[in-house]
Amino acid sequence: MPGAPNNPSGDPSGSGASRVDRIASAAATAALERVSDPELLRSGAVNLIGLDAIRAQLGDRWEAKRGRVWEHLEREIERTIGPGGVFVRLDDASYLVATAGMTGFAAQATCLTVLQEVLRFFLGELKPADMRVRSVSAIQGGEIVSAPVDLARLRAPPAAAPTAASGGSGGMAASALASPGGGDPMAVASPIGPLHEGEAPDWKPPLAGRTKRVDLEPPKHPPFELRITVEPVWSLKRGIITSFVLDRAGAPPDAPPAVHEEIDMAVFAYAAGLMDEQKRQMGDLALHVPLHFTSLATQRTRLRLLSLTQPVRETMRRAMLLEICGLTAGVPPSRLIEVIGLVRSLFAGVLGRVRPSRAALEAVKGCGLRGVVVEAPLLAPQGPDGETRLRAFAQAAQGLSPNLVIHGLPAQSLIDTAAATGFTHASAAGDAG
């Protein structure tokens, strides 16, 4: 068994000071050489997970049950970070995890997501004091230099009820991070944050709240200012932020296809820049990008759009979720199927924004969309009959796709209502300014 570090992996004092752990095990030291690259460490991809809370709770039973705790944690790590990652147990209650394709904020959030599953499974509850993750800044021989991750940056809405009994008896809890490759494109996202009891979803992580203003002058149409904001998308089943959506405002009502084309070019150019930035700074974060059906259905416009993305083409395939807008009852299903077939291989998933009518929903049935999306203003969810309208739409869309998404909720309190009525994901409205 690996030798214990000279301090426990947690940081009960809450101090942000760095700490040095000395690893006595030759086997662990050999494994650490794989992740000691300075560039990898600087990127924030290497972190420590602490199981001290479970060890303290089990007390005298720890010796007998620790093998099961390790097995459960390792299963969650493997399921979450995939085959490209590396992890090693350093002592009884600490694991080092190096994520592949995720760095910085996303890597830390992933480790926290793994830890929260294990804590919930064995303790039946989540407490901020028990969530001990440290960011590793240096590995030199048998020494690891690390500092505690600031959990306040990684908050999220209240946790869903645990799927397994407290103490880990009877079945394994489902992973908080859906496994990529399971047929659900929404699973490509990096989960943001542990779940804190009693907190409202009032915090926005990096990216969220950014605004881009673009002056557009479409040919033969009046100029206008387009505002693009980035808003978090919540998984209502898992209670975490899983992706971000580009919200657009300022376009003239009932804009013709020529105006849609200019809007789409501005949105897609901004999306490509964001993906390149995130890839360089902190790994992939899934991004919902709305584009109009008329733009995608026109070869000239489609090629013009795709020319913007050559530098981030591989990232697109992993983490960009295309939302086809303007899907009404008048869109021929055969044409929609053709367009989806033309672009499907370029994106992590293709979703469709529909009008809230049975005819529009019927038109997208069987077209291969991996998510049905509706804009909240079209359903007017606030007010006495708002919940009824949300529920009616969710019931009408049932079975059309794996995901049912509502964007632009006018109040964050409506996120709970959306969850109760059958939606799987939701985002709040961006700032109007």
Secondary structure as GFF3:
##gff-version 3
##sequence-region A 1 433
A	DSSP	beta_strand	19	22	.	.	.	ID=ss1
A	DSSP	alpha_helix	26	32	.	.	.	ID=ss2
A	DSSP	three_ten_helix	33	35	.	.	.	ID=ss3
A	DSSP	alpha_helix	38	42	.	.	.	ID=ss4
A	DSSP	beta_strand	46	50	.	.	.	ID=ss5
A	DSSP	alpha_helix	52	58	.	.	.	ID=ss6
A	DSSP	three_ten_helix	59	61	.	.	.	ID=ss7
A	DSSP	alpha_helix	62	81	.	.	.	ID=ss8
A	DSSP	beta_strand	86	91	.	.	.	ID=ss9
A	DSSP	beta_strand	94	98	.	.	.	ID=ss10
A	DSSP	alpha_helix	104	123	.	.	.	ID=ss11
A	DSSP	three_ten_helix	128	130	.	.	.	ID=ss12
A	DSSP	beta_strand	132	140	.	.	.	ID=ss13
A	DSSP	beta_strand	143	148	.	.	.	ID=ss14
A	DSSP	three_ten_helix	151	154	.	.	.	ID=ss15
A	DSSP	three_ten_helix	185	188	.	.	.	ID=ss16
A	DSSP	beta_strand	211	216	.	.	.	ID=ss17
A	DSSP	beta_strand	224	235	.	.	.	ID=ss18
A	DSSP	beta_strand	240	249	.	.	.	ID=ss19
A	DSSP	alpha_helix	257	281	.	.	.	ID=ss20
A	DSSP	beta_strand	287	292	.	.	.	ID=ss21
A	DSSP	alpha_helix	293	296	.	.	.	ID=ss22
A	DSSP	alpha_helix	299	306	.	.	.	ID=ss23
A	DSSP	three_ten_helix	307	312	.	.	.	ID=ss24
A	DSSP	alpha_helix	313	319	.	.	.	ID=ss25
A	DSSP	beta_strand	320	327	.	.	.	ID=ss26
A	DSSP	alpha_helix	333	343	.	.	.	ID=ss27
A	DSSP	three_ten_helix	344	346	.	.	.	ID=ss28
A	DSSP	beta_strand	349	354	.	.	.	ID=ss29
A	DSSP	alpha_helix	358	364	.	.	.	ID=ss30
A	DSSP	beta_strand	372	375	.	.	.	ID=ss31
A	DSSP	alpha_helix	376	379	.	.	.	ID=ss32
A	DSSP	alpha_helix	386	397	.	.	.	ID=ss33
A	DSSP	beta_strand	404	409	.	.	.	ID=ss34
A	DSSP	alpha_helix	414	421	.	.	.	ID=ss35
A	DSSP	beta_strand	425	428	.	.	.	ID=ss36
###
